[in-house]
Amino acid sequence: MKTHKTSGTQEITADDFVLTQFSATTKMLYVGQVEEKVAFIYKMKVMWRSGESLQFAFSDRDNMSEIEREDIVVKDP
């Protein structure tokens, strides 16, 4: 199974949007907005797919996730 990895050279800061995966064993990717970086952990709000469409939105609930740098695929330009 192919996993997505970045070179780790992109600087990621608060308010950046990133493409992330929650584990190396899944092919599912998510869009998230970084809220805070603490050491090697990024606290972010993750957007969820709206039904069967290709549209993504933030949940009405405060869904915060902690993501390690190695699970960030790419920073949105």
C-alpha positions as CSV (number, residue, x, y, z in Angstrom):
1,M,0.0,0.0,0.0
2,K,1.4,3.4,-0.9
3,T,1.6,6.0,1.8
4,H,2.0,9.7,1.3
5,K,5.1,11.4,2.8
6,T,6.5,14.9,2.5
7,S,10.1,15.9,2.5
8,G,9.5,17.8,5.8
9,T,11.0,20.9,4.5
10,Q,7.8,22.9,4.2
11,E,7.3,25.3,7.1
12,I,3.8,24.9,8.5
13,T,2.4,27.6,10.8
14,A,-0.9,28.6,12.4
15,D,-3.8,29.3,9.9
16,D,-2.1,27.1,7.1
17,F,-4.3,24.6,5.3
18,V,-2.8,21.1,4.9
19,L,-3.7,17.8,3.4
20,T,-3.3,15.0,6.0
21,Q,-3.8,11.4,6.7
22,F,-4.7,10.0,10.1
23,S,-2.6,6.8,9.7
24,A,-0.3,5.3,7.2
25,T,-2.6,2.3,6.7
26,T,-5.5,4.3,5.2
27,K,-5.8,6.0,1.8
28,M,-8.3,8.5,3.1
29,L,-6.9,12.1,3.1
30,Y,-8.4,15.1,4.9
31,V,-8.1,18.9,4.7
32,G,-7.3,20.7,7.9
33,Q,-6.5,24.1,9.1
34,V,-3.6,24.4,11.6
35,E,-4.6,26.1,14.8
36,E,-1.3,25.7,16.8
37,K,2.0,23.9,16.6
38,V,3.4,22.4,19.9
39,A,6.8,20.7,19.4
40,F,6.2,18.1,16.6
41,I,2.4,18.0,17.0
42,Y,0.0,20.2,15.0
43,K,-3.4,21.0,16.5
44,M,-5.9,21.5,13.7
45,K,-9.5,21.7,12.7
46,V,-10.3,19.0,10.2
47,M,-12.8,19.5,7.4
48,W,-15.3,16.7,6.7
49,R,-16.9,15.7,3.4
50,S,-20.5,16.8,3.0
51,G,-22.6,13.8,2.1
52,E,-21.7,12.3,-1.3
53,S,-20.5,15.6,-2.8
54,L,-16.9,16.6,-3.2
55,Q,-17.5,19.6,-1.0
56,F,-15.8,19.8,2.4
57,A,-16.7,21.9,5.4
58,F,-15.9,22.4,9.1
59,S,-18.1,20.5,11.5
60,D,-20.5,22.5,13.7
61,R,-18.8,20.9,16.7
62,D,-15.3,21.9,17.8
63,N,-13.4,19.0,16.2
64,M,-9.8,19.5,17.0
65,S,-7.2,16.8,16.1
66,E,-3.6,16.4,16.9
67,I,-1.5,15.4,13.9
68,E,2.2,14.5,13.8
69,R,4.3,16.1,11.1
70,E,4.9,12.8,9.3
71,D,1.1,12.5,8.7
72,I,0.9,15.9,6.9
73,V,1.1,15.2,3.1
74,V,1.3,18.7,1.8
75,K,0.7,22.3,2.7
76,D,-1.8,24.1,0.6
77,P,-0.1,26.8,-1.4
